[in-house]
Structures are given as structure tokens and as C-alpha cells.
Amino acid sequence: MRNKEIEMSTITPELKTFMNDLWGAEGDFINTPLGRGRIESVRTKAGIDLEVMVRIANTGGIALFCGTELFNG
């Protein structure tokens, strides 16, 4: 139970807004650690995080990111 308390205490208003916006962002472009790409899908992950599949521009490759990674990145 302690881990969930710690996890919930790290939610800032900015993170909450980012995650809410990310949830409905399928088809939008986003900057990632690998470059700019188009969001192919977003799905829930354990805890507060989301899993985001992004098609990276100019490579055609698809990468999987955590929402928190994109927020911090």
C-alpha cells in the first residue's frame, strides 16, 4: 500500500493535465527522445501512467513510451 501512496503523491497538476491531454491525442504529433512522431495509440498502464505507441517521423519505425517519460522528456 505504501508504494501507491508515494505514487499518488507525485501527481502534479501539470502531469495530470499532460496525461489527460495525452489520453485523447491519438493521431497528434509529439516530440519524443527519438525525435518527432505521430501518436498511433494510447492505452492505460499500471498506476497513473499511460503507454504511448509513436511512429517516428522519417524512419517509419514505431517506439513505445511511457507517458511520464514523454512528460519529463
C-alpha positions, 0 to 999 in steps of 0.5 A, spaced: 500 500 500 505 504 501 508 504 494 501 507 491 501 512 496 508 515 494 505 514 487 499 518 488 503 523 491 507 525 485 501 527 481 502 534 479 497 538 476 501 539 470 502 531 469 495 530 470 493 535 465 499 532 460 496 525 461 489 527 460 491 531 454 495 525 452 489 520 453 485 523 447 491 525 442 491 519 438 493 521 431 497 528 434 504 529 433 509 529 439 516 530 440 519 524 443 527 522 445 527 519 438 525 525 435 518 527 432 512 522 431 505 521 430 501 518 436 498 511 433 495 509 440 494 510 447 492 505 452 492 505 460 498 502 464 499 500 471 498 506 476 497 513 473 501 512 467 499 511 460 503 507 454 504 511 448 505 507 441 509 513 436 511 512 429 517 516 428 517 521 423 522 519 417 524 512 419 517 509 419 519 505 425 514 505 431 517 506 439 513 505 445 513 510 451 511 511 457 507 517 458 511 520 464 517 519 460 514 523 454 512 528 460 519 529 463 522 528 456 
